[in-house]
Amino acid sequence: MTMGENTQPIDDLRLFHTGEHPCGYWPDRVARDLVLDPRDPRLPQLYPDALSWGFRRSGDIVYRPHCRQCRACVAVRIPVADFAPDRSQRRCAARNAGVETRIVAALRSDEYLALYQRYLAARHPLGGMDEHGAVEFDQFLVGSWSRGRFVELREAGELLAVAVTDVIPGALSAVYTFYDPAQEARSLGTLAILRQIEWAKRDGYSHLYLGYWIDGHRKMDYKRRFRPLEHFDGRQWRRAG
């Protein structure tokens, strides 16, 4: 089997379809995923290529939406050398100029867990995720094999946000960001991406993967404002118009 860019043929790669499950984005739809064999010992080595094939990581699972009647989820990434912030992003950066960034190991702490739980309680009430504890934190955000880092955003010592970021050869991948829900007006999600772009530029990474963009979905709309943006069409990456 051969997929993606800059990759050698992988003839024995096993992929599985999940069963149908409720869509996490549209309440009236069902979804299913294409998943790389989670028991494959090569998964850490396959993961960088999988990102270039439009896959994404959740814990130890590497997946790509593969729904029967829907192709709304589009994998996107930023070519960081060409990125230029728009007016809204420049305002966000200026408004949060006093926020300090620190890149640390992806390890759970009581402080991280408390912020994560506050975020889920505000953003996903009664959705199951708001019951996440230490075990779910480790399974979802850390995993057992990924090269993850936490990007801390702090102001005067107070933890405002954490951006979970994977480091792969040549690129970074924005896995998940959680922040203080009381500070939502500060656009901390946007700030986290801006700081990840700064990291990528500083250390010579070519791309920042942003996961999936969904046209018309208000929670995903912010991704299209990072320009230029590349999207994966199922065969190759193309610059969005």
N, CA, C and O of each residue as an XYZ file, in Angstrom:
964
protein
N       0.851     -1.192      0.000
C       0.000      0.000      0.000
C       0.884      1.239      0.000
O       1.813      1.329      0.803
N       0.614      2.202     -0.889
C       1.365      3.440     -0.939
C       0.403      4.605     -0.788
O      -0.628      4.648     -1.460
N       0.726      5.544      0.082
C      -0.127      6.702      0.304
C       0.743      7.920      0.538
O       1.866      7.812      1.031
N       0.206      9.101      0.175
C       0.791     10.352      0.647
C       2.056     10.766     -0.065
O       2.381     10.274     -1.145
N       2.759     11.683      0.566
C       3.915     12.337     -0.027
C       5.196     11.890      0.669
O       5.211     11.645      1.875
N       6.274     11.787     -0.114
C       7.598     11.497      0.454
C       7.587     10.256      1.334
O       8.111     10.279      2.448
N       6.999      9.182      0.845
C       6.879      7.981      1.648
C       7.244      6.762      0.827
O       7.038      6.743     -0.386
N       7.775      5.759      1.470
C       8.089      4.502      0.822
C       6.845      3.609      0.810
O       5.978      3.764      1.671
N       6.735      2.674     -0.147
C       5.595      1.768     -0.157
C       5.515      0.971      1.145
O       6.522      0.486      1.661
N       4.309      0.851      1.651
C       4.056      0.065      2.865
C       2.999     -0.958      2.504
O       1.805     -0.664      2.563
N       3.426     -2.165      2.129
C       2.508     -3.146      1.582
C       1.689     -3.862      2.640
O       0.628     -4.403      2.331
N       2.155     -3.878      3.879
C       1.448     -4.646      4.903
C       0.778     -3.763      5.937
O       0.505     -4.213      7.051
N       0.507     -2.509      5.587
C      -0.164     -1.610      6.505
C      -1.628     -1.998      6.620
O      -2.316     -2.137      5.609
N      -2.104     -2.173      7.837
C      -3.481     -2.575      8.069
C      -4.297     -1.382      8.556
O      -3.886     -0.651      9.458
N      -5.465     -1.204      7.937
C      -6.383     -0.146      8.328
C      -7.747     -0.766      8.604
O      -8.118     -1.778      8.009
N      -8.479     -0.149      9.510
C      -9.783     -0.666      9.896
C     -10.811      0.447      9.839
O     -10.510      1.615     10.088
N     -12.051      0.052      9.500
C     -13.174      0.960      9.633
C     -13.816      0.756     10.998
O     -14.033     -0.380     11.420
N     -14.120      1.845     11.688
C     -14.911      1.732     12.900
C     -16.380      1.547     12.520
O     -16.764      1.756     11.369
N     -17.187      1.156     13.492
C     -18.627      1.179     13.282
C     -19.135      2.609     13.297
O     -18.406      3.534     13.655
N     -20.373      2.782     12.911
C     -20.947      4.120     12.938
C     -21.168      4.572     14.374
O     -21.548      3.780     15.237
N     -20.927      5.855     14.618
C     -21.088      6.439     15.951
C     -21.599      7.861     15.786
O     -21.491      8.418     14.693
N     -22.151      8.467     16.831
C     -22.652      9.843     16.689
C     -21.548     10.792     16.250
O     -20.427     10.728     16.754
N     -21.865     11.665     15.316
C     -20.893     12.654     14.844
C     -20.626     13.660     15.945
O     -21.556     14.133     16.599
N     -19.364     13.986     16.153
C     -19.007     14.947     17.175
C     -19.226     16.391     16.768
O     -19.059     17.294     17.588
N     -19.602     16.633     15.496
C     -19.752     17.989     14.995
C     -21.184     18.331     14.599
O     -21.644     19.451     14.817
N     -21.889     17.353     14.011
C     -23.268     17.583     13.576
C     -24.176     16.592     14.315
O     -24.066     15.387     14.087
N     -25.060     17.059     15.185
C     -25.857     16.152     16.019
C     -26.829     15.271     15.242
O     -27.290     14.255     15.762
N     -27.144     15.646     14.009
C     -28.093     14.860     13.222
C     -27.393     13.874     12.287
O     -28.044     13.286     11.422
N     -26.093     13.683     12.440
C     -25.350     12.790     11.545
C     -24.632     11.705     12.335
O     -24.367     11.842     13.529
N     -24.329     10.624     11.629
C     -23.472      9.590     12.202
C     -22.143      9.621     11.461
O     -22.060     10.105     10.333
N     -21.111      9.101     12.104
C     -19.769      9.140     11.533
C     -19.120      7.773     11.670
O     -19.578      6.921     12.432
N     -18.064      7.586     10.929
C     -17.185      6.439     11.128
C     -15.790      6.862     10.705
O     -15.622      7.839      9.975
N     -14.790      6.121     11.167
C     -13.400      6.510     10.949
C     -12.605      5.382     10.316
O     -12.934      4.203     10.447
N     -11.547      5.786      9.627
C     -10.523      4.868      9.141
C      -9.369      4.953     10.130
O      -8.861      6.041     10.399
N      -8.950      3.808     10.674
C      -7.989      3.784     11.776
C      -6.792      2.918     11.404
O      -6.960      1.799     10.917
N      -5.588      3.430     11.630
C      -4.397      2.596     11.493
C      -4.393      1.564     12.617
O      -4.820      1.854     13.735
N      -3.917      0.381     12.321
C      -3.893     -0.705     13.299
C      -3.201     -0.242     14.582
O      -1.989     -0.023     14.580
N      -3.955     -0.090     15.679
C      -3.327      0.415     16.911
C      -2.334     -0.555     17.533
O      -1.582     -0.182     18.434
N      -2.325     -1.808     17.055
C      -1.378     -2.796     17.584
C      -0.096     -2.873     16.765
O       0.814     -3.631     17.100
N      -0.024     -2.090     15.691
C       1.167     -2.106     14.839
C       2.330     -1.466     15.596
O       2.247     -0.292     15.956
N       3.410     -2.208     15.846
C       4.528     -1.632     16.607
C       5.229     -0.498     15.867
O       6.009      0.240     16.469
N       4.963     -0.352     14.578
C       5.593      0.717     13.786
C       4.818      2.026     13.858
O       5.199      3.002     13.212
N       3.739      2.063     14.633
C       2.873      3.238     14.630
C       3.629      4.543     14.895
O       3.364      5.529     14.207
N       4.559      4.601     15.859
C       5.301      5.860     16.041
C       6.065      6.289     14.794
O       6.180      7.482     14.512
N       6.591      5.312     14.043
C       7.327      5.638     12.823
C       6.380      5.989     11.666
O       6.728      6.791     10.799
N       5.178      5.385     11.654
C       4.204      5.649     10.595
C       3.489      6.981     10.775
O       2.990      7.561      9.811
N       3.443      7.456     11.998
C       2.632      8.629     12.322
C       2.973      9.865     11.487
O       2.050     10.524     11.007
N       4.250     10.217     11.288
C       4.522     11.399     10.450
C       3.960     11.266      9.041
O       3.409     12.225      8.501
N       4.093     10.078      8.436
C       3.497      9.886      7.115
C       1.978      9.946      7.198
O       1.330     10.504      6.312
N       1.402      9.374      8.260
C      -0.053      9.392      8.392
C      -0.590     10.818      8.442
O      -1.639     11.097      7.860
N       0.104     11.720      9.123
C      -0.316     13.121      9.108
C      -0.344     13.665      7.685
O      -1.255     14.409      7.322
N       0.636     13.302      6.889
C       0.671     13.782      5.506
C      -0.397     13.121      4.645
O      -0.665     13.588      3.539
N      -1.014     12.041      5.129
C      -2.127     11.384      4.432
C      -3.486     11.883      4.924
O      -4.521     11.360      4.512
N      -3.490     12.881      5.791
C      -4.746     13.429      6.280
C      -5.258     12.803      7.556
O      -6.402     13.047      7.942
N      -4.441     11.999      8.226
C      -4.843     11.390      9.493
C      -4.547     12.343     10.649
O      -3.962     13.411     10.469
N      -4.973     11.919     11.849
C      -4.820     12.722     13.058
C      -4.687     11.777     14.234
O      -5.119     10.625     14.171
N      -4.082     12.273     15.318
C      -3.910     11.437     16.513
C      -4.881     11.833     17.607
O      -5.113     13.018     17.848
N      -5.449     10.831     18.269
C      -6.226     11.021     19.496
C      -5.750      9.956     20.469
O      -6.097      8.783     20.329
N      -4.954     10.361     21.458
C      -4.332      9.364     22.321
C      -3.390      8.500     21.503
O      -2.500      9.015     20.827
N      -3.582      7.182     21.560
C      -2.758      6.264     20.777
C      -3.415      5.878     19.455
O      -2.870      5.062     18.712
N      -4.571      6.450     19.155
C      -5.312      6.126     17.944
C      -4.987      7.139     16.854
O      -5.050      8.347     17.081
N      -4.638      6.638     15.665
C      -4.394      7.477     14.495
C      -5.530      7.210     13.513
O      -5.695      6.087     13.037
N      -6.304      8.234     13.217
C      -7.558      8.027     12.488
C      -7.777      9.122     11.448
O      -7.127     10.168     11.455
N      -8.726      8.834     10.551
C      -9.191      9.822      9.583
C     -10.683      9.602      9.381
O     -11.098      8.464      9.162
N     -11.509     10.649      9.444
C     -12.935     10.451      9.183
C     -13.163      9.834      7.804
O     -12.538     10.227      6.819
N     -14.068      8.862      7.758
C     -14.362      8.177      6.493
C     -15.841      7.799      6.508
O     -16.201      6.624      6.573
N     -16.679      8.816      6.447
C     -18.118      8.627      6.590
C     -18.751      8.246      5.245
O     -18.224      8.577      4.182
N     -19.871      7.556      5.310
C     -20.513      7.041      4.089
C     -21.068      8.163      3.214
O     -20.893      8.140      1.996
N     -21.732      9.139      3.819
C     -22.443     10.149      3.048
C     -21.881     11.553      3.222
O     -22.485     12.517      2.752
N     -20.751     11.688      3.880
C     -20.263     13.028      4.227
C     -18.755     13.097      4.053
O     -18.030     12.175      4.424
N     -18.292     14.212      3.478
C     -16.857     14.478      3.345
C     -16.535     15.869      3.874
O     -15.677     16.573      3.341
N     -17.251     16.256      4.950
C     -17.124     17.617      5.460
C     -15.791     17.876      6.132
O     -15.295     19.001      6.078
N     -15.188     16.868      6.770
C     -13.936     17.065      7.503
C     -12.760     17.102      6.529
O     -12.485     16.121      5.839
N     -12.078     18.228      6.479
C     -10.959     18.420      5.551
C      -9.694     18.675      6.357
O      -9.639     19.619      7.145
N      -8.680     17.842      6.167
C      -7.402     18.046      6.860
C      -6.724     19.299      6.320
O      -6.648     19.504      5.108
N      -6.225     20.146      7.243
C      -5.584     21.396      6.840
C      -4.279     21.584      7.599
O      -4.090     21.037      8.686
N      -3.384     22.365      7.008
C      -2.104     22.683      7.643
C      -1.633     24.048      7.156
O      -2.048     24.525      6.100
N      -0.764     24.662      7.940
C      -0.229     25.984      7.617
C       1.221     25.849      7.165
O       2.033     25.308      7.915
N       1.583     26.320      5.967
C       2.998     26.428      5.589
C       3.577     27.644      6.310
O       3.393     28.777      5.867
N       4.268     27.411      7.404
C       4.545     28.492      8.346
C       5.449     29.585      7.772
O       5.349     30.740      8.187
N       6.319     29.246      6.836
C       7.215     30.274      6.281
C       6.431     31.348      5.536
O       6.893     32.484      5.433
N       5.257     31.009      5.017
C       4.459     31.945      4.232
C       3.358     32.611      5.043
O       2.657     33.485      4.534
N       3.199     32.208      6.298
C       2.089     32.731      7.085
C       2.267     34.212      7.396
O       3.358     34.662      7.748
N       1.169     34.964      7.258
C       1.132     36.368      7.657
C      -0.168     36.596      8.416
O      -1.240     36.349      7.865
N      -0.111     37.057      9.657
C      -1.337     37.237     10.441
C      -2.231     38.317      9.850
O      -1.752     39.325      9.331
N      -3.554     38.087      9.940
C      -4.489     39.116      9.507
C      -4.703     40.119     10.641
O      -4.092     40.005     11.703
N      -5.572     41.095     10.408
C      -5.762     42.152     11.390
C      -6.279     41.604     12.722
O      -5.822     42.018     13.788
N      -7.227     40.676     12.657
C      -7.782     40.097     13.881
C      -6.719     39.348     14.673
O      -6.673     39.439     15.900
N      -5.864     38.608     13.972
C      -4.799     37.859     14.647
C      -3.748     38.785     15.225
O      -3.198     38.503     16.290
N      -3.456     39.889     14.543
C      -2.515     40.870     15.093
C      -3.083     41.514     16.362
O      -2.346     41.761     17.317
N      -4.385     41.784     16.371
C      -5.020     42.328     17.573
C      -4.960     41.327     18.717
O      -4.706     41.702     19.861
N      -5.190     40.065     18.412
C      -5.106     39.020     19.434
C      -3.706     38.973     20.037
O      -3.553     38.900     21.256
N      -2.688     39.016     19.187
C      -1.309     38.976     19.672
C      -0.996     40.195     20.532
O      -0.336     40.079     21.565
N      -1.472     41.365     20.106
C      -1.201     42.585     20.874
C      -1.933     42.570     22.210
O      -1.390     42.992     23.231
N      -3.171     42.079     22.194
C      -3.973     42.041     23.416
C      -3.372     41.108     24.456
O      -3.573     41.288     25.657
N      -2.640     40.119     23.989
C      -2.052     39.116     24.874
C      -0.532     39.193     24.915
O       0.144     38.189     25.139
N      -0.001     40.391     24.695
C       1.450     40.554     24.633
C       2.127     40.167     25.939
O       3.294     39.774     25.933
N       1.425     40.270     27.046
C       2.014     39.931     28.339
C       1.968     38.458     28.680
O       2.433     38.055     29.747
N       1.412     37.642     27.790
C       1.325     36.208     28.039
C       2.650     35.547     27.669
O       3.152     35.733     26.561
N       3.204     34.789     28.583
C       4.471     34.099     28.362
C       4.222     32.684     27.852
O       3.232     32.045     28.209
N       5.131     32.212     27.016
C       5.043     30.877     26.438
C       6.172     30.005     26.963
O       7.323     30.435     27.037
N       5.831     28.784     27.323
C       6.853     27.831     27.741
C       6.511     26.473     27.154
O       5.363     26.037     27.235
N       7.495     25.794     26.560
C       7.312     24.466     25.975
C       7.873     23.442     26.950
O       9.055     23.471     27.293
N       7.000     22.530     27.394
C       7.385     21.585     28.439
C       6.998     20.172     28.018
O       6.303     19.973     27.022
N       7.459     19.196     28.795
C       7.119     17.804     28.523
C       5.616     17.588     28.663
O       4.956     18.247     29.466
N       5.086     16.664     27.876
C       3.656     16.351     27.909
C       3.374     15.373     29.048
O       3.257     14.165     28.839
N       3.271     15.916     30.240
C       3.012     15.125     31.439
C       1.897     15.791     32.232
O       1.865     17.013     32.373
N       0.989     14.979     32.744
C      -0.120     15.511     33.528
C       0.359     16.058     34.859
O       1.257     15.499     35.487
N      -0.251     17.159     35.283
C      -0.060     17.700     36.625
C      -1.442     18.041     37.176
O      -2.415     18.092     36.423
N      -1.534     18.272     38.477
C      -2.806     18.663     39.081
C      -3.310     19.979     38.477
O      -4.512     20.163     38.284
N      -2.381     20.884     38.185
C      -2.756     22.179     37.612
C      -3.343     22.011     36.219
O      -4.370     22.610     35.901
N      -2.692     21.194     35.381
C      -3.203     20.943     34.033
C      -4.571     20.272     34.095
O      -5.497     20.668     33.387
N      -4.691     19.257     34.943
C      -5.941     18.507     35.023
C      -7.091     19.407     35.468
O      -8.194     19.318     34.929
N      -6.841     20.266     36.443
C      -7.894     21.168     36.922
C      -8.355     22.113     35.811
O      -9.554     22.345     35.651
N      -7.401     22.663     35.039
C      -7.765     23.553     33.933
C      -8.531     22.786     32.866
O      -9.535     23.280     32.353
N      -8.075     21.593     32.526
C      -8.735     20.745     31.527
C     -10.171     20.457     31.936
O     -11.073     20.536     31.102
N     -10.403     20.126     33.190
C     -11.745     19.804     33.654
C     -12.649     21.038     33.650
O     -13.834     20.926     33.335
N     -12.114     22.213     33.994
C     -12.912     23.437     33.920
C     -13.297     23.742     32.475
O     -14.422     24.155     32.191
N     -12.355     23.534     31.579
C     -12.611     23.778     30.167
C     -13.707     22.853     29.645
O     -14.633     23.309     28.975
N     -13.609     21.558     29.946
C     -14.595     20.607     29.453
C     -15.970     20.867     30.046
O     -16.978     20.735     29.351
N     -16.025     21.232     31.314
C     -17.312     21.505     31.954
C     -18.021     22.680     31.272
O     -19.248     22.703     31.187
N     -17.241     23.658     30.787
C     -17.824     24.825     30.133
C     -18.122     24.576     28.661
O     -19.133     25.044     28.139
N     -17.228     23.826     27.985
C     -17.358     23.659     26.530
C     -18.149     22.421     26.127
O     -18.774     22.412     25.067
N     -18.134     21.380     26.949
C     -18.799     20.123     26.591
C     -19.670     19.617     27.740
O     -19.513     18.473     28.167
N     -20.580     20.440     28.246
C     -21.398     19.977     29.369
C     -22.308     18.820     28.972
O     -22.935     18.844     27.912
N     -22.371     17.813     29.831
C     -23.257     16.663     29.649
C     -22.958     15.877     28.370
O     -23.808     15.140     27.870
N     -21.744     16.042     27.850
C     -21.399     15.322     26.628
C     -20.508     14.125     26.857
O     -20.079     13.488     25.896
N     -20.214     13.798     28.113
C     -19.344     12.667     28.416
C     -17.929     13.096     28.697
O     -17.298     12.600     29.630
N     -17.414     14.031     27.885
C     -16.043     14.493     28.101
C     -15.917     15.266     29.412
O     -14.838     15.313     30.003
N     -17.025     15.876     29.873
C     -16.946     16.648     31.109
C     -16.731     15.773     32.337
O     -16.562     16.286     33.443
N     -16.736     14.447     32.149
C     -16.461     13.515     33.240
C     -15.020     13.008     33.221
O     -14.656     12.145     34.020
N     -14.201     13.540     32.313
C     -12.815     13.090     32.205
C     -12.042     13.366     33.496
O     -12.146     14.437     34.094
N     -11.265     12.359     33.902
C     -10.369     12.495     35.040
C      -8.938     12.273     34.615
O      -8.600     12.468     33.447
N      -8.087     11.866     35.551
C      -6.663     11.706     35.278
C      -6.399     10.645     34.217
O      -5.553     10.836     33.343
N      -7.125      9.521     34.289
C      -6.904      8.437     33.322
C      -7.225      8.908     31.914
O      -6.449      8.680     30.986
N      -8.377      9.570     31.754
C      -8.772     10.048     30.429
C      -7.834     11.140     29.923
O      -7.559     11.210     28.725
N      -7.346     11.982     30.809
C      -6.369     13.002     30.429
C      -5.142     12.336     29.800
O      -4.689     12.735     28.727
N      -4.617     11.325     30.474
C      -3.419     10.644     29.968
C      -3.702      9.926     28.651
O      -2.886      9.962     27.730
N      -4.863      9.272     28.566
C      -5.185      8.516     27.360
C      -5.386      9.439     26.168
O      -4.913      9.143     25.071
N      -6.081     10.552     26.371
C      -6.460     11.432     25.272
C      -5.351     12.405     24.877
O      -5.115     12.617     23.687
N      -4.677     12.992     25.844
C      -3.752     14.080     25.557
C      -2.283     13.679     25.561
O      -1.460     14.344     24.931
N      -1.947     12.609     26.257
C      -0.545     12.214     26.356
C      -0.264     10.998     25.463
O       0.573     11.066     24.563
N      -0.961      9.901     25.714
C      -0.689      8.696     24.949
C       0.589      8.025     25.398
O       1.293      8.522     26.276
N       0.880      6.889     24.786
C       2.031      6.102     25.231
C       3.243      6.190     24.317
O       4.343      5.817     24.724
N       3.066      6.683     23.068
C       4.186      6.610     22.146
C       4.491      7.926     21.415
O       5.538      8.026     20.775
N       3.627      8.925     21.487
C       3.831     10.135     20.696
C       4.922     11.013     21.297
O       5.196     10.949     22.495
N       5.540     11.833     20.450
C       6.509     12.832     20.899
C       5.773     14.138     21.118
O       5.869     15.060     20.309
N       5.039     14.210     22.214
C       4.226     15.380     22.474
C       4.913     16.383     23.378
O       5.806     16.039     24.152
N       4.479     17.634     23.266
C       4.895     18.703     24.156
C       3.651     19.488     24.554
O       2.659     19.513     23.826
N       3.715     20.124     25.708
C       2.682     21.048     26.126
C       3.222     22.470     25.953
O       4.300     22.797     26.448
N       2.471     23.298     25.255
C       2.799     24.717     25.138
C       1.973     25.445     26.190
O       0.758     25.585     26.047
N       2.629     25.902     27.236
C       1.970     26.632     28.314
C       1.829     28.103     27.952
O       2.760     28.709     27.421
N       0.676     28.670     28.236
C       0.484     30.108     28.145
C       0.151     30.600     29.545
O      -0.851     30.197     30.136
N       1.004     31.478     30.069
C       0.837     31.996     31.435
C       0.937     33.519     31.441
O       1.629     34.130     30.626
N       0.214     34.102     32.397
C       0.320     35.533     32.630
C       0.451     35.757     34.125
O      -0.409     35.341     34.902
N       1.533     36.419     34.525
C       1.830     36.658     35.946
C       1.774     35.351     36.732
O       1.306     35.315     37.870
N       2.256     34.288     36.108
C       2.309     32.983     36.758
C       1.047     32.163     36.656
O       1.071     30.966     36.940
N      -0.065     32.776     36.255
C      -1.341     32.063     36.170
C      -1.427     31.292     34.853
O      -1.183     31.853     33.785
N      -1.772     30.009     34.932
C      -1.921     29.184     33.738
C      -3.223     29.541     33.035
O      -4.306     29.395     33.602
N      -3.109     30.012     31.790
C      -4.280     30.399     31.007
C      -4.694     29.333     30.011
O      -5.886     29.128     29.784
N      -3.721     28.648     29.412
C      -4.028     27.695     28.346
C      -2.885     26.708     28.184
O      -1.744     26.979     28.559
N      -3.219     25.556     27.614
C      -2.232     24.536     27.271
C      -2.557     24.033     25.868
O      -3.682     23.607     25.604
N      -1.581     24.081     24.977
C      -1.726     23.554     23.626
C      -0.907     22.273     23.518
O       0.320     22.304     23.605
N      -1.587     21.157     23.329
C      -0.922     19.866     23.164
C      -0.408     19.788     21.731
O      -1.178     19.909     20.779
N       0.891     19.587     21.587
C       1.527     19.686     20.272
C       2.443     18.493     20.042
O       3.292     18.182     20.878
N       2.267     17.823     18.900
C       3.170     16.729     18.535
C       4.319     17.267     17.701
O       4.140     18.159     16.871
N       5.490     16.717     17.931
C       6.695     17.074     17.187
C       7.069     15.897     16.300
O       7.308     14.793     16.790
N       7.118     16.133     14.995
C       7.521     15.099     14.048
C       8.621     15.681     13.166
O       8.816     16.897     13.160
N       9.338     14.852     12.428
C      10.368     15.401     11.544
C       9.783     16.416     10.566
O       8.934     16.076      9.742
N      10.234     17.643     10.659
C       9.839     18.675      9.707
C       8.556     19.413     10.004
O       8.223     20.356      9.286
N       7.813     19.023     11.039
C       6.517     19.667     11.254
C       6.078     19.553     12.710
O       6.610     18.758     13.485
N       5.093     20.372     13.051
C       4.383     20.278     14.317
C       2.923     19.978     14.018
O       2.416     20.309     12.946
N       2.252     19.345     14.976
C       0.824     19.071     14.829
C       0.090     19.547     16.073
O       0.396     19.121     17.187
N      -0.881     20.435     15.877
C      -1.697     20.951     16.977
C      -2.765     19.907     17.301
O      -3.727     19.738     16.551
N      -2.589     19.213     18.417
C      -3.470     18.102     18.764
C      -4.733     18.580     19.464
O      -5.837     18.181     19.094
N      -4.578     19.434     20.474
C      -5.728     19.875     21.265
C      -5.292     21.060     22.112
O      -4.153     21.117     22.576
N      -6.204     22.002     22.311
C      -5.931     23.143     23.178
C      -7.062     23.289     24.181
O      -8.237     23.231     23.819
N      -6.703     23.479     25.440
C      -7.716     23.785     26.451
C      -7.266     25.021     27.221
O      -6.072     25.257     27.405
N      -8.243     25.801     27.664
C      -7.918     27.091     28.274
C      -8.951     27.443     29.331
O      -9.983     26.784     29.457
N      -8.659     28.481     30.081
C      -9.545     28.953     31.137
C     -10.822     29.503     30.494
O     -10.755     30.503     29.779
N     -11.972     28.884     30.726
C     -13.202     29.376     30.071
C     -13.590     30.778     30.504
O     -14.320     31.461     29.787
N     -13.124     31.215     31.646
C     -13.419     32.579     32.080
C     -12.672     33.618     31.249
O     -12.988     34.807     31.306
N     -11.663     33.164     30.462
C     -10.846     34.068     29.653
C     -11.159     33.931     28.158
O     -10.335     34.287     27.315
N     -12.338     33.420     27.834
C     -12.657     33.125     26.428
C     -12.575     34.354     25.539
O     -12.224     34.233     24.365
N     -12.886     35.529     26.061
C     -12.873     36.742     25.241
C     -11.478     37.101     24.745
O     -11.336     37.933     23.850
N     -10.454     36.486     25.313
C      -9.085     36.812     24.910
C      -8.620     36.009     23.695
O      -7.486     36.175     23.245
N      -9.479     35.143     23.163
C      -9.142     34.336     21.976
C      -7.871     33.524     22.198
O      -6.936     33.569     21.399
N      -7.859     32.785     23.298
C      -6.655     32.031     23.659
C      -6.390     30.876     22.690
O      -5.238     30.479     22.513
N      -7.429     30.335     22.064
C      -7.204     29.304     21.053
C      -6.427     29.840     19.875
O      -5.495     29.196     19.392
N      -6.809     31.023     19.407
C      -6.061     31.668     18.326
C      -4.644     31.998     18.762
O      -3.693     31.793     18.009
N      -4.503     32.511     19.981
C      -3.167     32.829     20.489
C      -2.284     31.589     20.535
O      -1.101     31.656     20.202
N      -2.850     30.464     20.944
C      -2.063     29.226     21.006
C      -1.524     28.849     19.630
O      -0.373     28.428     19.512
N      -2.340     28.993     18.591
C      -1.862     28.675     17.242
C      -0.775     29.657     16.820
O       0.228     29.255     16.230
N      -0.963     30.928     17.115
C       0.072     31.916     16.772
C       1.399     31.582     17.448
O       2.460     31.719     16.839
N       1.342     31.148     18.700
C       2.572     30.803     19.401
C       3.169     29.501     18.848
O       4.391     29.354     18.819
N       2.336     28.563     18.413
C       2.860     27.352     17.780
C       3.513     27.678     16.439
O       4.524     27.074     16.081
N       2.947     28.621     15.701
C       3.568     29.055     14.445
C       4.926     29.692     14.726
O       5.894     29.430     14.013
N       5.001     30.526     15.762
C       6.286     31.132     16.127
C       7.316     30.056     16.448
O       8.463     30.146     16.008
N       6.924     29.053     17.200
C       7.813     27.935     17.534
C       8.285     27.248     16.263
O       9.478     26.994     16.093
N       7.337     26.944     15.358
C       7.692     26.253     14.122
C       8.667     27.076     13.284
O       9.635     26.534     12.751
N       8.421     28.372     13.165
C       9.331     29.224     12.392
C      10.703     29.272     13.033
O      11.720     29.166     12.346
N      10.735     29.430     14.332
C      12.016     29.565     15.040
C      12.880     28.322     14.887
O      14.097     28.423     14.731
N      12.247     27.136     14.933
C      13.001     25.889     14.917
C      13.044     25.222     13.551
O      13.515     24.091     13.432
N      12.563     25.898     12.527
C      12.728     25.421     11.161
C      11.769     24.337     10.727
O      12.084     23.568      9.818
N      10.604     24.252     11.352
C       9.592     23.289     10.905
C       8.822     23.889      9.731
O       8.558     25.092      9.709
N       8.463     23.061      8.762
C       7.831     23.575      7.547
C       6.337     23.806      7.698
O       5.792     24.724      7.083
N       5.661     22.988      8.507
C       4.207     23.064      8.588
C       3.725     22.933     10.032
O       4.392     22.348     10.885
N       2.547     23.497     10.270
C       1.790     23.236     11.479
C       0.469     22.624     11.042
O      -0.348     23.279     10.394
N       0.265     21.354     11.405
C      -0.989     20.673     11.093
C      -2.056     21.126     12.081
O      -1.809     21.205     13.285
N      -3.264     21.428     11.552
C      -4.349     21.937     12.389
C      -5.502     20.949     12.542
O      -6.530     21.292     13.125
N      -5.350     19.738     12.032
C      -6.457     18.797     12.123
C      -7.479     19.067     11.040
O      -7.112     19.279      9.884
N      -8.771     19.063     11.395
C      -9.829     19.136     10.392
C     -10.564     20.467     10.442
O     -10.878     20.999     11.507
N     -10.823     20.977      9.252
C     -11.676     22.148      9.075
C     -12.987     21.683      8.475
O     -13.008     20.794      7.624
N     -14.092     22.289      8.922
C     -15.416     21.944      8.421
C     -16.097     23.221      7.963
O     -16.359     24.115      8.768
N     -16.380     23.307      6.696
C     -17.040     24.485      6.137
C     -18.408     24.658      6.782
O     -19.211     23.726      6.818
N     -18.665     25.855      7.288
C     -19.964     26.161      7.855
C     -20.133     25.807      9.314
O     -21.194     26.056      9.885
N     -19.105     25.225      9.943
C     -19.204     24.871     11.361
C     -18.540     25.965     12.181
O     -17.356     26.245     11.999
N     -19.296     26.586     13.086
C     -18.795     27.778     13.771
C     -17.568     27.496     14.631
O     -16.718     28.371     14.793
N     -17.459     26.272     15.194
C     -16.304     25.969     16.031
C     -15.052     25.705     15.212
O     -13.949     25.710     15.759
N     -15.197     25.476     13.922
C     -14.057     25.192     13.059
C     -13.706     26.358     12.141
O     -12.675     26.331     11.468
N     -14.556     27.379     12.111
C     -14.393     28.449     11.140
C     -13.088     29.215     11.323
O     -12.536     29.741     10.356
N     -12.591     29.280     12.565
C     -11.381     30.064     12.832
C     -10.181     29.562     12.034
O      -9.267     30.334     11.742
N     -10.174     28.272     11.678
C      -8.998     27.716     11.005
C      -8.791     28.319      9.623
O      -7.653     28.459      9.177
N      -9.864     28.674      8.946
C      -9.717     29.208      7.585
C      -9.081     30.591      7.576
O      -8.659     31.075      6.526
N      -9.010     31.237      8.757
C      -8.426     32.574      8.817
C      -6.901     32.549      8.912
O      -6.263     33.600      8.862
N      -6.317     31.373      9.048
C      -4.859     31.256      9.040
C      -4.417     31.046      7.593
O      -4.599     29.972      7.020
N      -3.831     32.098      7.015
C      -3.497     32.084      5.596
C      -1.994     32.242      5.377
O      -1.340     32.984      6.110
N      -1.445     31.562      4.391
C      -2.139     30.614      3.519
C      -2.419     29.296      4.243
O      -1.775     28.961      5.237
N      -3.387     28.568      3.720
C      -3.791     27.294      4.289
C      -3.756     26.244      3.196
O      -4.203     26.484      2.074
N      -3.221     25.080      3.529
C      -3.225     23.955      2.595
C      -4.242     22.922      3.063
O      -4.401     22.694      4.262
N      -4.933     22.295      2.100
C      -5.888     21.250      2.447
C      -5.547     19.971      1.690
O      -4.995     20.014      0.591
N      -5.883     18.832      2.294
C      -5.598     17.526      1.694
C      -6.846     17.071      0.947
O      -7.923     16.962      1.534
N      -6.697     16.806     -0.344
C      -7.854     16.459     -1.165
C      -8.072     14.944     -1.300
O      -8.889     14.495     -2.104
N      -7.343     14.180     -0.515
C      -7.438     12.727     -0.584
C      -6.253     12.109     -1.293
O      -5.993     10.914     -1.149
N      -5.530     12.915     -2.059
C      -4.347     12.438     -2.770
C      -3.129     13.323     -2.525
O      -2.010     12.825     -2.404
N      -3.344     14.624     -2.453
C      -2.213     15.526     -2.252
C      -2.681     16.791     -1.540
O      -3.876     17.069     -1.430
N      -1.691     17.550     -1.059
C      -1.981     18.820     -0.393
C      -2.034     19.926     -1.430
O      -1.169     20.021     -2.301
N      -3.068     20.767     -1.325
C      -3.253     21.881     -2.256
C      -3.420     23.183     -1.476
O      -4.003     23.196     -0.392
N      -2.916     24.253     -2.024
C      -3.077     25.567     -1.412
C      -4.541     25.997     -1.573
O      -5.075     25.997     -2.682
N      -5.174     26.359     -0.469
C      -6.564     26.800     -0.520
C      -6.653     28.142     -1.216
O      -5.744     28.967     -1.120
N      -7.769     28.357     -1.924
C      -7.948     29.604     -2.643
C      -8.401     30.730     -1.738
O      -8.597     31.853     -2.201
